[in-house]
Amino acid sequence: IARAGAGGGGALRAHVRYVQRDGVERGGSPGELYDRARDSADGKAFIDRSAGDRHQFRLVVSPEDAEELDNLKGYTRDLMDRVEGDLGTRLDWVAVDHFNTDNPHTHVVIRGRESTGRDLVIAKDYLTHGLRRRASELVTGELGPRRDNEIAMMQRREVEKERLTDLDRELLAESDDGVVDLERRRGAHARFRRTLVIRRLQKLEALGLAQADWHGRWKRSPEMEPTLRRMGERGDIIRGMARAFGDNSRNFAIFDPADPSQREVIGRVIGSQASDELRERRALTVDAVDGRTWHVDIGEREPNTIPPDGAIVALNPRRTAHRQADRTVAQLASMHGSHYSDALHAQHDPSASSEFRLAHKRRLEALRRDGIVARDRTGEWTIPHDYLAKAAAFEARRVKGAQLHVHSWLPVERLVEREAATWLDREAETQIVDRGFGATVATARLQRRAWLLSKNVDVAETGALAPDVKAELQRSELRAAGAAEAATNGKAFVPAHPGERIDGTFTKTVDLAAGRFALVGRSKEFTLVPWRPALEGQRGRSVSGVVGPGGIDWDSGRKRGLSI
């Protein structure tokens, strides 16, 4: 379920635009929206109809035998007809077929309104199981039941895959406290399946996710499921990048925002896409100065806050650590033989309220589901000796995207001869290799230095500018931008000064070498002030704040403006 956010239809518009992106049809052409009756649906009209909806439903339908279906559109329409019958209401939906992955699939967006105008409510069980059952029935009805040899071939292919498979789900369901007992698989009818499972466990052992015990027993790693999911996602990403660029010689890499050893990546944006196609999580493709092409998850983003192609960005891992509650648990466990309980906590700290202790139990329950701690029937928890390290790793896995800083909203080509203080005028932050964007930056720095010298601007051998020169160039660029906007909107440009209160309507953004600026206008005049992503939710609204040394200190509703 995707809920409507403060940006109104912006998120839905971005999602619909994304699923229609170039190269998703069989011939590499953009995807085309369709609905129940038309092969070419009006996406804008659908977005307009959805403007007042509290939420939408976004589905990805991926039949295993999609390549064998004669008509994926017809299949999707039949599926939606059955869904309407199950829900007892007519649905307003659009869909796009994608053929740019190993498994053809369809994106479906359903409005959050019934035909009567009421909010559409779909039970969670139907979303997770009922839809899957309906989809399976349709495939079976069109292609017929699978033959035994087809099933066997598919299962054999699963054995060596480095992703979460049906065999793995079976192992997860059958394991008891992480132990898989193969002696349960007796009988001639289970011989083939048992062989497959053994081969799969051997593959998992090679990946460090399982270990043979004795008498047919295997111990699976608690990290098995999340690790296999990540491996599958990484493989899909690399294959997708190779297809997108048509160049397998590129050095592709995936940025891990949860890995504290991940080094900073600096480069230019060459694409953006959804990292989670059902939610608003976004990812950037970055041509970096280290010679590699990176896929970077940047978490949930409003459409207008995503840097455009050509923007120069810096990306860093999220800094994560264990929580204060984890330190309390570890301290108590060290005093009581690696055990923690509510009673021990209350005994150790009589001032701790029941609500406070309950928060610790909830934390431990979350860690138990991840296989880090264990709980017995009495409610006592067994805490491992490396609990704090594992709790920190758990937090790292929950990280929602890399830290993003935009060095320049303008492409490097527009910085070489710009009368402004630019990113090229800074000393290099990281090692630059002589290929890809690294080679482009090295050439641009030389050209920039030559241009500055031709304008009698003092510049160091490193390319850096003196602070007073940099400040004057920044003021000059802002004055020029204000004059250009004034010529367009007919209002007077008034520069903002420290300590001054800014009141007006945030109407647009202006990208300069110094950064992105928000245009705040009044009836006869306007000013340009540093923009922040949180300000985007106030576009078209009145804002109020005071100019400070680090930007604008926006009010928390004391006047007309809202908290930014």
C-alpha positions in Angstrom: 0.0 0.0 0.0 1.4 3.4 -0.9 -0.1 6.2 1.1 -0.6 9.7 -0.3 2.1 12.1 1.1 2.5 15.8 1.6 3.6 16.1 -2.0 0.0 15.2 -3.2 0.2 13.4 -6.5 3.9 13.9 -6.9 4.9 10.5 -5.6 2.2 8.7 -7.7 3.2 10.8 -10.8 6.9 9.8 -10.2 5.9 6.1 -9.8 3.8 6.1 -13.0 6.6 7.8 -14.9 9.1 5.3 -13.6 7.2 2.2 -14.6 6.9 3.7 -18.1 10.6 4.3 -18.4 12.7 3.6 -21.5 13.7 0.1 -22.3 11.1 -2.0 -20.5 9.3 -3.4 -23.6 10.7 -6.3 -25.6 12.1 -4.0 -28.3 13.6 -1.6 -25.7 10.9 1.0 -26.1 9.2 2.8 -23.2 6.4 0.9 -21.4 2.8 1.8 -22.3 0.1 2.1 -19.7 -3.1 0.1 -20.3 -6.3 -0.6 -18.4 -9.3 -2.9 -18.6 -10.4 -1.6 -22.0 -7.5 0.3 -23.6 -4.0 -0.7 -24.7 -3.0 3.0 -24.3 -4.4 4.5 -21.1 -4.2 8.1 -20.1 -1.8 8.3 -17.2 -2.4 11.9 -16.5 -6.1 11.4 -16.2 -5.5 8.4 -13.8 -3.3 10.6 -11.6 -5.8 13.4 -11.6 -8.6 11.0 -10.6 -6.3 9.7 -7.8 -5.6 13.2 -6.4 -8.0 12.9 -3.4 -7.2 9.2 -2.6 -5.9 8.4 0.8 -3.7 5.6 -0.6 -3.1 3.5 -3.7 -2.3 -0.2 -4.1 0.8 -1.1 -6.1 1.4 -4.7 -7.2 4.0 -6.5 -9.2 2.6 -9.6 -10.9 5.4 -12.0 -12.0 4.2 -15.4 -13.3 7.0 -18.0 -13.3 5.9 -19.0 -16.9 5.3 -15.4 -18.2 7.4 -16.0 -21.3 5.0 -18.8 -22.3 1.9 -16.7 -21.9 0.5 -15.5 -25.3 -0.7 -12.2 -24.0 0.5 -10.7 -20.7 -2.0 -7.9 -21.0 -4.9 -10.3 -21.3 -3.6 -12.3 -18.4 -3.5 -9.1 -16.2 -7.0 -8.1 -17.3 -8.3 -11.5 -16.4 -6.6 -11.4 -13.0 -8.0 -8.0 -12.2 -11.5 -9.2 -13.2 -11.2 -12.0 -10.7 -9.9 -9.6 -8.0 -12.9 -7.4 -8.6 -15.2 -10.4 -8.2 -13.4 -11.3 -4.9 -13.6 -7.8 -3.5 -17.2 -7.1 -4.8 -16.4 -3.8 -6.4 -15.2 -2.4 -9.7 -11.6 -1.2 -9.6 -9.9 1.8 -11.3 -6.4 0.6 -12.3 -3.6 1.0 -14.8 -0.8 -1.4 -15.6 2.6 -1.6 -17.5 4.3 -4.8 -18.8 8.1 -5.1 -18.2 10.3 -7.3 -20.3 13.7 -5.9 -19.2 14.5 -8.6 -16.6 14.9 -12.4 -16.7 11.3 -12.7 -15.6 8.7 -10.7 -17.5 6.4 -9.0 -15.0 3.6 -6.4 -14.8 3.3 -3.3 -12.6 -0.3 -2.6 -11.5 -1.5 0.6 -9.7 -5.0 0.5 -8.2 -6.8 3.5 -7.0 -7.7 3.5 -3.3 -11.4 4.1 -4.0 -14.3 1.7 -4.5 -16.8 2.4 -7.3 -19.0 3.9 -4.6 -16.4 6.5 -3.7 -15.5 4.9 -0.4 -11.9 4.1 0.6 -10.9 0.8 -0.8 -9.8 -1.7 1.9 -8.1 -5.0 1.0 -7.4 -7.6 3.7 -3.7 -8.3 4.3 -4.3 -12.0 3.9 -5.8 -11.5 0.4 -2.9 -9.2 -0.6 -0.3 -11.8 0.5 -2.0 -15.1 -0.3 -5.3 -14.6 -2.2 -3.8 -12.7 -5.1 -1.1 -15.2 -5.5 -3.6 -18.0 -5.6 -5.7 -16.3 -8.2 -2.7 -15.6 -10.3 -1.6 -19.2 -10.1 -5.1 -20.5 -11.1 -5.0 -18.3 -14.2 -1.6 -19.6 -15.3 -2.6 -23.2 -14.7 -5.9 -22.6 -16.6 -4.0 -21.2 -19.7 -0.9 -23.4 -19.7 -2.2 -26.5 -17.9 -0.7 -28.2 -14.9 3.1 -28.5 -14.8 4.5 -31.9 -15.7 6.7 -33.7 -13.2 9.8 -33.4 -15.4 9.2 -29.6 -15.7 9.0 -29.2 -12.0 12.1 -31.3 -11.5 14.1 -29.2 -14.0 13.0 -26.0 -12.2 14.0 -27.4 -8.8 17.4 -28.6 -10.1 18.1 -25.0 -11.4 17.4 -23.7 -7.9 20.1 -25.7 -6.3 23.0 -23.4 -7.4 21.2 -20.1 -7.4 22.7 -17.4 -5.1 19.4 -16.0 -4.1 16.5 -17.0 -1.9 14.7 -20.0 -3.5 11.7 -22.2 -2.8 14.1 -24.8 -1.4 15.4 -22.3 1.1 11.9 -21.3 2.2 11.2 -25.0 2.7 14.4 -25.3 4.9 13.4 -22.2 6.9 9.9 -23.6 7.5 11.2 -27.1 8.5 14.2 -26.1 10.7 13.9 -26.3 14.5 16.0 -23.7 16.2 18.1 -23.4 13.1 18.7 -27.1 12.7 17.6 -29.1 9.6 17.1 -32.8 10.2 17.4 -34.7 7.0 16.5 -38.0 8.7 12.9 -36.9 8.5 13.0 -37.2 4.8 12.7 -41.0 4.5 10.9 -43.1 2.0 11.3 -43.6 -1.8 8.9 -40.8 -2.6 11.2 -38.3 -0.8 14.5 -39.5 -2.2 14.6 -37.0 -5.1 13.6 -34.1 -2.9 16.1 -35.1 -0.2 18.9 -35.2 -2.8 18.0 -31.7 -3.9 18.0 -30.4 -0.3 21.4 -32.0 0.4 22.8 -30.4 -2.7 21.3 -27.0 -1.7 22.7 -27.3 1.8 26.1 -28.0 0.3 25.8 -24.9 -1.8 24.8 -22.9 1.3 27.7 -24.3 3.2 30.0 -23.0 0.5 28.4 -19.6 1.0 29.0 -19.8 4.7 25.3 -20.0 5.5 25.0 -23.6 6.7 27.2 -26.2 8.4 26.9 -30.0 8.4 26.4 -31.5 11.9 26.0 -35.3 12.4 23.5 -38.0 11.5 22.0 -35.9 8.7 21.6 -32.7 10.7 22.6 -29.3 9.4 22.8 -26.0 11.3 21.7 -23.0 9.2 23.0 -19.5 9.8 20.5 -17.0 11.3 21.7 -14.7 8.5 20.7 -17.2 5.8 17.5 -15.5 4.7 18.6 -11.9 4.7 21.9 -12.7 3.1 20.3 -14.7 0.2 17.8 -11.9 -0.3 20.6 -9.4 -0.6 22.6 -11.6 -2.9 19.6 -12.0 -5.2 19.0 -8.2 -5.2 22.7 -7.5 -6.0 22.6 -10.0 -8.9 19.5 -8.3 -10.3 21.0 -4.9 -9.9 24.3 -5.8 -11.7 22.5 -7.5 -14.6 20.1 -4.5 -14.9 23.0 -2.1 -15.0 24.8 -4.1 -17.6 21.6 -4.2 -19.7 20.9 -0.5 -19.3 24.4 0.6 -20.4 25.0 -2.2 -22.9 28.5 -2.4 -21.7 29.7 -5.4 -19.7 33.3 -3.9 -19.6 32.1 -1.3 -17.0 33.3 -1.8 -13.5 29.9 -2.0 -11.8 29.6 -1.9 -8.0 26.8 -1.7 -5.3 27.1 0.8 -2.5 26.4 -0.7 0.9 25.0 2.1 3.2 25.1 -0.3 6.2 28.8 -1.1 5.9 30.9 1.3 8.0 34.0 0.3 6.0 32.3 1.5 2.8 34.4 4.4 1.4 32.9 7.7 0.2 31.8 7.7 -3.4 31.9 11.0 -5.4 30.6 11.2 -8.9 28.0 12.4 -11.3 24.4 11.1 -11.5 23.7 9.2 -14.7 20.3 7.8 -13.8 17.8 7.3 -11.0 15.3 4.6 -10.4 13.2 2.9 -7.7 15.2 0.6 -5.5 11.9 -0.8 -4.2 9.3 -0.7 -7.0 6.4 -0.9 -4.6 7.5 2.0 -2.3 9.1 5.4 -2.7 12.7 4.2 -2.1 15.0 5.5 -4.7 18.4 4.7 -6.0 21.0 6.6 -8.1 23.4 5.3 -10.7 26.6 7.2 -10.2 29.6 7.5 -12.6 32.3 8.0 -9.9 35.8 9.5 -9.9 37.2 6.1 -8.8 36.4 4.7 -12.3 33.5 2.6 -11.2 29.7 2.8 -11.9 27.8 2.6 -8.6 24.3 1.7 -7.7 23.4 3.6 -4.5 20.2 3.2 -2.5 19.3 6.7 -1.1 16.1 5.7 0.7 12.7 7.4 0.6 12.7 10.6 -1.3 10.2 13.1 -2.5 10.4 13.5 -6.4 11.7 17.1 -6.3 14.6 16.2 -3.9 16.3 13.7 -6.2 19.4 15.2 -7.9 19.1 15.3 -11.7 21.3 13.6 -14.2 24.6 15.4 -14.3 24.5 16.6 -10.7 27.7 15.9 -8.7 27.1 14.1 -5.5 29.0 12.6 -2.5 27.6 9.4 -0.8 28.6 8.0 2.5 27.5 5.0 4.7 25.1 5.6 7.5 26.7 5.6 10.9 24.9 3.1 13.1 25.5 1.6 16.5 23.7 -0.4 19.2 21.2 1.4 21.4 21.3 2.4 25.0 18.8 -0.4 25.8 21.3 -2.9 24.3 24.0 -1.7 26.7 21.7 -2.2 29.6 20.8 -5.7 28.5 24.5 -6.6 28.0 25.4 -5.2 31.4 22.7 -7.2 33.2 23.6 -10.4 31.2 27.3 -10.1 32.1 26.2 -10.1 35.8 23.8 -13.0 35.5 25.5 -15.7 33.4 24.5 -14.4 29.9 20.8 -14.1 31.0 18.3 -11.3 31.1 14.8 -11.1 32.4 12.2 -8.6 33.4 12.6 -9.7 37.1 16.4 -9.4 36.9 16.1 -5.9 35.4 13.6 -4.8 38.2 15.9 -6.2 40.9 19.0 -4.5 39.5 17.2 -1.1 39.0 14.1 -0.7 41.2 13.5 2.8 39.7 12.9 1.3 36.2 9.2 1.5 35.4 7.3 -1.4 33.8 7.0 0.7 30.6 10.7 1.2 30.5 11.4 -2.5 31.0 8.8 -3.4 28.4 10.7 -1.3 25.9 13.7 -3.6 26.5 11.7 -6.7 26.0 10.3 -5.4 22.7 13.8 -4.7 21.6 14.9 -8.2 22.5 11.9 -9.7 20.7 12.9 -7.9 17.5 16.4 -9.3 17.9 15.0 -12.7 18.6 13.2 -12.7 15.3 16.5 -12.0 13.7 18.1 -15.0 15.4 20.4 -12.9 17.7 18.9 -13.9 21.1 16.8 -16.7 22.4 13.9 -16.8 24.9 12.7 -19.7 27.0 9.2 -20.5 28.2 9.7 -18.6 31.5 10.4 -15.4 29.6 14.2 -15.4 30.3 16.5 -14.4 27.5 19.8 -15.9 26.6 22.2 -13.2 25.5 25.3 -14.1 23.4 28.8 -12.8 24.4 29.0 -10.7 21.3 25.5 -9.2 21.7 26.5 -5.6 21.3 28.3 -6.2 18.0 25.3 -8.2 16.7 22.9 -5.5 17.9 24.9 -2.9 16.0 24.9 -5.1 12.9 21.1 -5.5 13.2 20.8 -1.7 13.2 23.1 -1.5 10.2 20.8 -3.9 8.2 17.9 -1.6 8.9 19.6 1.4 7.4 17.4 3.2 4.9 19.8 4.5 2.2 23.1 6.2 2.0 23.9 9.7 3.2 23.6 12.0 0.2 25.3 15.4 -0.2 24.9 17.3 -3.5 28.2 19.0 -4.4 26.8 20.6 -7.5 23.2 20.6 -9.0 24.9 21.7 -12.2 26.8 19.4 -14.5 30.6 19.7 -14.6 30.5 21.1 -18.1 28.6 24.2 -16.9 31.2 24.8 -14.2 34.3 25.3 -16.3 33.7 28.9 -17.4 31.1 30.0 -14.8 31.6 33.3 -12.9 31.0 31.7 -9.6 32.7 29.6 -6.9 32.3 26.0 -8.1 33.0 22.5 -7.0 35.9 22.4 -9.4 37.6 25.2 -7.3 37.9 22.9 -4.3 40.8 20.7 -3.5 40.1 17.1 -4.5 38.5 15.2 -1.7 39.3 11.7 -2.9 41.6 9.9 -5.3 40.7 10.4 -9.0 41.5 7.8 -11.6 42.2 8.6 -15.2 39.1 7.0 -16.7 35.3 7.6 -16.8 34.2 10.6 -14.8 37.6 10.8 -13.1 39.2 11.7 -16.5 36.4 14.2 -17.2 37.0 15.9 -13.8 40.8 16.0 -14.3 40.4 17.7 -17.6 37.7 20.1 -16.3 40.0 21.2 -13.4 42.8 22.1 -15.8 40.4 24.0 -18.0 38.8 25.8 -15.1 42.2 26.9 -13.7 43.2 28.3 -17.1 39.9 30.2 -17.4 40.3 31.7 -13.9 43.8 32.8 -14.7 42.6 34.4 -17.9 40.1 36.4 -15.8 43.0 37.5 -13.4 41.5 35.5 -10.6 44.0 34.3 -8.0 44.0 30.5 -7.8 46.4 28.1 -6.0 48.2 25.3 -7.7 45.7 22.9 -6.2 42.9 24.8 -7.9 41.5 26.2 -4.6 40.3 29.8 -4.3 41.2 32.2 -1.4 38.2 32.6 1.0 37.6 36.3 0.0 37.7 35.5 -3.7 35.3 32.6 -3.2 32.9 34.8 -1.2 32.9 37.5 -3.9 32.3 35.0 -6.7 29.3 33.6 -4.7 27.8 37.1 -4.3 28.3 37.8 -7.9 26.6 34.6 -9.0 23.6 35.3 -6.7 23.2 38.8 -8.0 23.3 37.6 -11.6 20.7 34.9 -10.8 18.5 37.5 -9.1 18.7 39.8 -12.1 17.8 37.0 -14.5 14.7 36.1 -12.4 13.7 39.7 -12.1 13.7 40.1 -15.8 11.4 37.1 -16.0 8.9 37.7 -13.2 8.9 41.5 -13.2 9.6 41.8 -9.5 12.5 43.4 -7.7 15.3 41.1 -6.4 16.2 41.8 -2.8 19.2 40.0 -1.4 18.8 38.4 2.0 21.1 39.6 4.9 22.1 38.0 8.2 19.6 38.6 10.9 16.8 39.6 8.5 13.4 38.0 8.6 12.2 36.4 5.4 8.4 36.2 4.7 6.8 35.1 1.4 5.6 32.2 -0.7 8.1 29.5 -1.8 7.3 29.2 -5.5 10.3 27.5 -7.2 13.9 26.4 -7.0 16.9 27.9 -8.8 20.1 25.8 -9.3 23.4 27.6 -9.1 27.0 26.6 -8.7 26.7 27.6 -5.1 23.9 25.1 -4.6 20.1 25.0 -4.9 18.1 28.1 -3.8 14.5 28.6 -3.0 12.7 31.6 -4.5 10.5 33.2 -1.8 8.3 35.9 -3.3 6.0 38.7 -2.2 3.7 41.0 -4.2 6.4 43.2 -5.6 9.8 41.6 -4.7 11.5 38.3 -4.1 14.7 36.9 -2.6 16.7 33.7 -3.1 17.6 31.7 0.0 19.4 28.3 0.5 17.0 25.4 -0.2 16.7 22.3 2.0 14.8 19.1 1.2 12.5 19.6 4.1 11.3 22.8 2.5 9.9 21.0 -0.5 6.7 20.1 1.4 6.0 23.9 1.6 6.2 24.6 -2.1 3.4 27.0 -3.1 2.8 27.9 0.6 3.8 30.9 2.8 7.0 30.4 4.8 8.8 32.6 7.4 12.3 32.5 8.9 15.4 34.4 10.0 18.6 34.4 8.0 21.4 32.9 10.1 25.1 32.0 9.5 24.2 28.5 8.3 21.1 29.2 6.3 17.5 30.1 7.2 16.1 29.3 10.7 12.5 28.6 9.6 9.8 29.3 12.1 7.7 26.5 13.8 4.4 28.2 13.0 4.8 31.4 14.9 3.7 33.2 11.8 2.3 31.9 8.6 5.1 29.4 7.9 5.1 25.8 8.9 7.9 23.9 10.6 10.6 23.1 8.0 
